[in-house]
C-alpha cells in the first residue's frame, strides 16, 4: 500500500557562499573543492532533482531527488512534491516490485544519490491535465545475478489534485531488448493534453557493428521505434511501436531538458541522427540530422524523412543528437552537432521556414564547436536557453538567444566551474521551466574524486528573469511559485 508522509525541510540561503562560491566573473557558480557536495547538501537539507516538472498550480514534482537523511534505501523509488508548504513523498516501489519482484537492485557504492540507482537519464512531464508521466531506468538483477537496466513508464493520473492518494501505475511497455529509451519533455510550446509524451526506444541492429578510435563511441547502430501513447478516460494506452528509422547510432540520455520530439495538435516532429553508409568504409562519418512528421491519431508517418544538415565529426557518434522545440508561433527549432571529443564538425542550429512544416528550413548556422549534451528550451518571451558541456577540463556552459535571431554569443558563457584536475566531468544537467516561466537548471558537481566515492549530489539553480541572473533554488522559491 502506498502512503504519503511529510518531512520538514529547511533551506538556507548560504549556498552561494559555502560550498558554492563565485570563482570569478567568468563563472556563475563554482565548486571550490572536490568531494564537498555531501557536506554542502547535508547543511542545507537540500532537494535536487534528476527530473522535475510542475503541475497546473505550479507545484514542483521531483523524481530521483537526494532525499538527504530520509529513507535512503527507498529514495530512488519516490516522487517528492509540496503540500501545505511541506515536502511530501510518494513511493512507487510496490508497483516496481510487482514487475521485478525481489530483483530490484540497490548498489551500495553509489549512496543512492546519482550513479545507477538514480537513473541519470530520467525524464518527466506533468501534462496540462496534471497527469504525471515519467521514463525511468530501473536497475535489477537478471539471470546469474547480473545487474542491468530496464526502462519503464511511470504514470499517475491527476497528481495535482488535492485528493491524490499516491497511486501510481508502472507500464512495462518498452522491450527488454531496448538499449536506450528517451521521452518527449515540455521544453517549448508542445501540446500536452490530448496525447501522452512521445517515447522512442532503440534496438541494436544486426550486421552493422563498427570500430571507432575512442572506446566511448557507439560500436553498433540500431533501429529506433516510436511508442505513441494516449489517454482512454483514465487509462494510459499505447499503440503498437512504429519503426522510426535504421542506422541510428543512438540517443544521448546523459542529460534532460532536451527533447528529440515535440507534439503539436495531432502531429509529432521527431529529430534524430543517422548514418547513410557503413562507418567502417566511410571513416569520416557524417552524423546526418533528419526530421520526420508523425501523425499521432493514425499512428503513422506522413512525410518521408527530411535531411537537415551534417555535423561532419571525425567519426560517426551519437552523443550530441538533435534537439527540437516549438516556439509560440509554431516554428520548429533544431540544433545538433559533433561530440566534444569528436570536434571536427560545428554545432548547428536551424529553423523551419513555415509553421509546423518540415519541408523547408532556414540555412543552418554554426553556433559553436566542441560541445556535448546540449539542451534546448524556449520560454514565453521567445528566448532560447541551451546548456551544454564544453572545454577540457569540461565545464558547464550556457547559451541564450531568441527565436527570431537565433544564438548570437557563440559557445555561450561559463556557467559552472570547479577546481578539479580531472579532465572528465559529466554534469547530467536538466533544464525545465515552471508554469510562471521561471527557468530551473540542475546539475551534478562531479569530478574525478567523486568517482572514487560514488557520492554524486545535485545542485539546483533558478532564474526568474529569462536567464539574466541566477540563484540557488530553495524551498521558499517553490512555495512562492504557487
N, C-alpha and C positions, 0 to 999 in steps of 0.2 A: 504494500500500500504506500502511496506517495503522500508525503506530508511536507508542508512548508513550515519553516521556522525562521525566526528573526534573530539577528545579532547586531548590536550597536557597533557601528564603525566610526571611529573618529579620524577625520582627515586633518592634516596640518597644511599650513601654507609655507612651511620651511623648506619645501622640496628644492627649490632653485638655489638655496643657499647651503644645503647639507651635502648630500652625495651627488647632487646635480648642481653644477655651477657654470657660470659663463667662463670659458677659457679666454676668449677674446671676441671681438665684434664679428668675426667670421662665422662663428657657430652659435646657433640659438641655444642649444643645450650641449653640455659637455660632461662626460662621466670621468671623474677625476682619479679613479683608481679601479683596477680590475678586482673582481670579486666583491665589490662593495654593495651590490644590489640587494643581497639578503638583508643586511642591516638597514639599508635605505627603506626597503619595503616594510620591515617589521616596525620601524619607528613611525611610519605613517599609517599602519594598518591598511595598506593600500589595495585597492581593487583595480586590476588592469586586465583588459580583455585580449584574447586572441581574436574574438569576433564580437561585434556589438552592433545593435540597431535599436530603433526607438519606435514605440507604438504611437497611435494617433494622439495620445495625451502627452507625448514626448517623454515618457518614462523609458529609461535605458534597460536593455536586456543584454547581459554579458554571459558569454559562454567561454569555458576554459579560463576562468579568472584565477588569480593566485590563491584566493581563499586562505590568507595567512592566519595561522592559529585556529583554523576551523576545519575539522574533519577532513584532513588531507587525503586520506585513502579514497574517499568518495568524491573529492573535489573536482575531478575531471569529468564527472558524470552529473553535473549540476548546471542550472541556469540561475544567475543572480539577477534580481530586479529590486526596485524600490516600491514599498507600500507603506503609507503613513510615515514617510521620511526615514524608514529603516530598511536595511537590506534584508531581502527575503530570498531563500534558496529553495529551488525546486529540483528534485532529483529525478533522473530518468534511468537510474541504474537498474531498477526492476525490469524495465522494458528491454534493456540490453541483455539482461540475464535470461529473458525468455528466448532470445535468439542464440546467445553464446553459452548459456549455462554457466558452469564454473571455469570456463576457458578464458574469461576476461583476464587480461594480463596487466599487472602493475609492475613497472620497472622501478625498483627501489632506488636505483642510482640517480635518476633524474629528478627526484624530490617532488614529483607530481606538479611541476611548475611549467616546464616548457617541454623540450625533448619529445619523446614518442608518446608519452601519456597525454600530453596536452594537445595533440592533434594540431600541429602548427599550421595545417592547411585549412582549418575550419572556416567555413563561410556561413553567413547568417542573413536572413531577411525577415523583417516584420512587414507584411504587406498592408495595403490600405484598408483591409478588413480586420486588422490586428491578428492575423494568423502568423505564427512563428514557423518558419521552415529553415532548417539548417542542414548542412552537409558536414558530417563528422567522420573521421577515420578512427575506428575502434581497434585497439591493439588486443589481440587474443592469441591463444596458443592453438596450433594445428597439430596434425599427426607428428609424433615424435617430440612434442612439446616445443616446437619451434615457433617463436613469436612472429606474427605477421599482421599487416593492416587489412581491415575490411571497411569499405565505405558504406555508410547507411544514411538515410534521410530521417531527420527528427522533425516531428510535426506536433504542434499544439494549436487547437482551434481557439480563436478569440482570447488570446492570452492577456490582452489589455483589460478584459472585463474584471470588475471588482469581485465577481463570483468565480473567477478561475480558481480551481482547486488543485492544480498541479498535475493534471492528466496529460500525458504525452503518448504519442504513437511513434514507434520506430518502424520505418518502411524499409524492408530489405529488398530493394529493387535494383541495386547495382550489382552486376555479376561478380562472383568471386574471382573471375579471370581478369577483371579490370585492373590495370596497373596504375591508372591515375583517374581522378574524377574532379570536376570543377562545377561551380554553380553560379548562376547569374546573381548579381547583387544590385542594390539600389544606389547607383552611383551617378545618376543623371535624372532624366525625366522619362524613364521607362514606366509603363503601366504596371501596377501591382494589385489589380483587383480580380480580373477575370480568370487569370491563369496563375499557376504556381511558378516560381522561378524555374528557368530552364537549366537542365543539367546536361553535361557531356561527360562520357567516360571513354577511356582508351583501352583497347585490347591490342596486345603485341601481335604484330603482323609477321607471319611466317615467310621465310625466304628473303628477308630484307635486312639482315644484320650488316653492320659496317664497323670499321675501325676509325678511331679519331686520335689525334695527337695527345688528347687530355683524357684522364680517367673519368672526369666529372661529366663529360658529354654523353648524350644519349647513344646507346650502342645498337639500338634497333628502332624500327619505325612501327607505327600502329595504325589501326583503323579506329576512327572516332565515331561514336554513336550519340545521337541526341535522345534525351529522355524528356518527354513532353508531359507535364502534369497539369491537371485542372481539378476544380472542386465540384463534386456532385453532392449538393446540400452540404453536409458537414464532413464528408469524406474526401480525402485527397486520393485521386485516382491517376494512374499513369498509363499512357498509351504504350504500344509496343515500340521499342527503340528503333530509330531510323538511322541508317548509315549517313554520316556527315561526309566523310572522305577517307581516303587511304594515304599512305606515305606521309603520315604526320609524325614529327619527331617527339611530340609530347605537349603537355600543358604545364607550365611552371606554376606550382602551387606553394611556393615558399611564402608568399605574402597575400594579403587580402585587400579588398577595396578596389582592385582592378576587376574587370569583368570581360569575359570572352564573348558575351552575348547581351543583347538588350531587347526587351519586348515593348512594342507599341501597338495597341489595338489587337488585331488577330495575327500579327506578324512578329517574328523574332529575327534579329540580324546577328549572324554568328561569324566571328572572325577567327582565323587560325593560320598557322604556318604549315606549309607542306613542301616537299621536295619532288621535283618533276623527273629526276633521274637518279641513278644509283650513286650515292655519295662516294663510294669507293672508286668509281670510274670518273667521277666529277669532283676532285678533291677541293675545289674552291667552294662548293656549295652555293646555295643562293637564298635560303630561308625566305622563299616567296610567300608574301602575305596575300590572303584571299578573304573574301566575304561571301556568304550565302544568305538568301532570304527564305525563311521557313514559315509556312502557314500553320499556325498553332491549332486552328479549327479543323483542318483536314489532315494534319499530321504529315504533311508532305512539303518538299522543297518546291518552290515556284519558279525560281530562276537558276540557271546554271551558275557555278562559282564564278566570281568576278575577280580577276587579278588586280591587286592594288600596287605593290611595289616589291623590290628585293632589298634585303638588308646587306647582302653580299659579305658575310663574315668569312674568316679564313676557312672554316669548315662548317658543315651543317650542324645546327644546335638549337634545341627547343627551349632554352631558358627564358629568353625575352620574347614571349609570344605577344601577338597583337592584343590590345585592349580597346574597348569601344564604349562610348557614352552617347546618349541622345540629348541634344540641348532642348531648351524650352520651345523653340520653333519647329523642332522635328528634324534638324540636320544631324547627320551621323559624323562623329569624330573618332578617328582611329590613329593609334600610334604603335610603333613596333621598332625593333632593331636588333643589333647584334649583342651577344653576351659580353659583359665587361672584360672577360678573359679571352675574348674572341673578337678583337676590336677593329677588324678591317673595315667593316661597314658602318655607316652612320645610324643614328636613331632618327626615325622619320615620323612625321605627322601629316595626315591628310583629312579632308572634309568633303562630304558629299555635296555635289552642286545643287541637288534638289532634295526636298524633304522626303524622308523615308524611302529613298531610292538608291539602289546600289549600282546603277548602270553608268553614272558619270561622276568623276571625282576631280577635285582641285589638284593642281600639281603638288606632288609630295615635297615637303620641305624638311631639310635637315635641322633638327632641334637639339643636337648634341651627339656625343660619342661615348663609348665605353661605359654604359650603364646596364643595370640588371634589375629585374623585378619591379618594373615600372607600374605605377598605379595611375588611374585617371578618374577624376571626379569633377562634375560641373555643378556649381551652386546656383542659387536662384537669381543672382545678379549676372549670370553668364560668365563668371570666372572659371577657368580650368585650373585644377590643382593636380600636381603629379609629384609623388615621392619615389625615389629610386636609390639604389646603391651604386656608388661610383668611387673611383680612385683606388690607390694602393698605398697604405692600407685602406680598406674600404670604409667609406663614410656614408652617412645618410644625407642625401641632398633633396632640395625642394625647388620645384619649378612652378611658376604661376603665369597664366596668360588669360586670354579671353576668347570667346567663341568666334568673334569676328576677325581678330588679328592674329590668333594663334599664340605660340610661345615666343617671346621676344628676348629673353635672357638665356642664351644657350648654356646648357648644363646647370642652370639654376644656381641656387645659393646653398652654402653649407648649413645643414640643419642640426645634425648630431655628430659630435666628435668625441674621441676618447683617447687616452694616452697608453694604449696597448701597443707593444712592439709586434704583436702577432698580426700578420697581414690579412688573415682570413676572418671575416666577420659576416654574419647574416643577421639582419635586423628583424626579419619576419614582420614587416611593417603593415599595418592595417589602417585604412582610411575610411571614414564614414561621415555623413552629415546628419544632423538630427532634424526634427521637424521644424525647428526655428532657424535652420540654415547655419548653425554653428558647425565648424569642422573639427573632427577629432582624429588624432593620429596616435596609434600605439606602436611601440617597438620594444625589442629586447636589447638591452645594453650588453651584448655578449662580446667576448674576446677569447683569446686562447686559454686564459686562466679558467674561464667558466667551463670549458670543455673538460677540464680536469675534475671539476666538482659536480658537473651536471646541474648547476644551480642557475637557472635562467629565469629571471624575474622580468616583469613587464613594466613599462612606463607609459603613461597616457597624458597627452597634451591636447589642448583645445585652443581654437581661435574663434572669437565672436565677431570678427570684422574682416571676413574673407581673406584670412591669411596674413594680414598686415602685422599683427602681433600674436604671440603665443604664450601660454602659461600652462603649468601643471594642472590638470583637471582634479577637482576634489568632489567629494560627495555633495557639498553645498552647491556646486555648479549644476549638478544633476537635479537637485531639489528645486533650485530656482528656475530650472528649464521647463517646468510644467505647472 
